[in-house]
Amino acid sequence: MKTYEMDLCSGSLWKKIFAYSVPLMFSNILQVLFNMSDVAVVGKFAGPVALGAVGSTNILITLFTGLIIGLASGVNALAALHIGSKHRKDLQETVHTSLILCLAMGILIMTLGILFSRGILTVMHTKNELISDAVLYLRIYLLGMPALGLYNFGNAVLSAAGDTRRPLYYLLFSGVINVLLNLFFVIVCKWDVAGVAAASIISQYLSAFLILAVLFKSREGFALRLRHLGLNREKMRRILRIGIPSAFQYGLFAIANLFVQTSVNSFDHVMVEGNSAAANADPLVYDMMAAFYTACSSFIAQNFGARKRDRILKSFLICLLYSFLTGLVIGVGFYVFRYPFLALFTDDGAVVEAGIYRLSVMALSYCISAFMDCSIAASRGLGKSILPTIIVIMGSCVFRIVWVYTVFAYFRTIQSLYLLYVFSWLVTAAAEMAYFFMAYRKTSVKG
């Protein structure tokens, strides 16, 4: 019988981390591309008002999705720990408690989002001609939050067991369905923003069903059984101790980036448009690097549970090298091919030149973020999340806001604004790495 799980506690770390991370890379890239397809279909077939309405909700959707992904990171770390330690009962309690928590998070976000969507969009100064469609799109899209919670729960559990391939297959299948339904609902049914949102939630529930079906059919220790569903208070506390700070971190990053965007908006419209075009490189780079952060957390947690101290440090260093090289190669690649890349988003030569300002700074900056994010993932694998989150809030959120009102306020150049990324990553990385090595030295496992 074909097995998809991977033993993270034995064998070559170089080969296994790479094999584990590649499907995650494709999963992350597919999500970015499918999201782009939503925007493309609306822009092409529903007109500029519909495009603007969907675009005006991006920050909120990123925030809501980040909250769920943050909680799922706690599920991943704790499940991997119990898989490594071979504590079947603890694993069973963790999995069934996690299912309820992730579903509850999805329902909570859905309910609050639907109730307050118009108020939030109004506070964000959404333009009058866009707000009705934006509210409609957001409210329909939010109906898929429970499914998103369930999918990320299942993805976290399977990834903890070393299975990153099946979540990729399910995401690919549901993503293709999403694109087809986008075209059908928008072109044939003329549903515009409602059609794109409906296609999204259908694909989300499909992917959630597929991943839950695997867990219910499984005979491994992480299998789901209805009779075992229930909240274990101790497991819930441990999941939330890792997941809530991570979710909180996503929210504060969104707030800090609003200050950056406000500063970009202080330039003329050409610079703003160039920044928007060049920023499309960000999720592609970050999400490919993020595959190694997930690997870092899972490998460290499993080996921590298995009491294999030497593999903890090696896992961190290998994941750090892989993620650094990924950010460096792809970042430089975007700069080398800057003209054809930016031409995908604009035909205006002035906007392209404005976009190059951003790419010229970010090309060699992306890789620096690996030192910060990989260290955070490593600490999470050891069950440490609160202090790393405080550090990243101070270093990458508060620091950026201070930079905007000091360094950028002094120089008033777009380059001085973009440099805040690399300097905030350097400052935060130094503190995060110091904390991880301190936590590692204090671990009681023996090699």
Protein Blocks (a to p, Z undefined) as FASTA:
>chain_A
ZZfbdcfkgcjfklmmmmmmmmmmmmmmmmmmmmmmmmmmmmmmnojklmmmmmmmmmmm
mmmmmmmmmmmmmmmmmmmmmmmnopaklmmmmmmmmmmmmmmmmmmmmmmmmmmmmmmm
mmnopafklmmmmmmmmmmmmmmmmmmmmmmmmmmmmmmnopaklmmmmmmmmmmmmmmm
mmmmmmmnonmjmmmmmmmmmmmmmmmmmmmmmmmmpcbfkbccfklgccdfklmmmmmm
mmmmmmmmmmmmmmmmmmmmmmmmmmcfklmmmmmmmmmmmmmmmmmmmmmmmmmmmmmm
mmmmnopaklmmmmmmmmmmmmmmmmmmmmmmmmmmmmmmmmmmocbfklmmmmmmmmmm
mmmmmmmmmmmmmmmmmmmmnopaklmmmmmmmmmmmmmmmmmmmmmmmnopaklmmmmm
mmmmmmmmmmmmmmmmmmmmmpcbdZZ
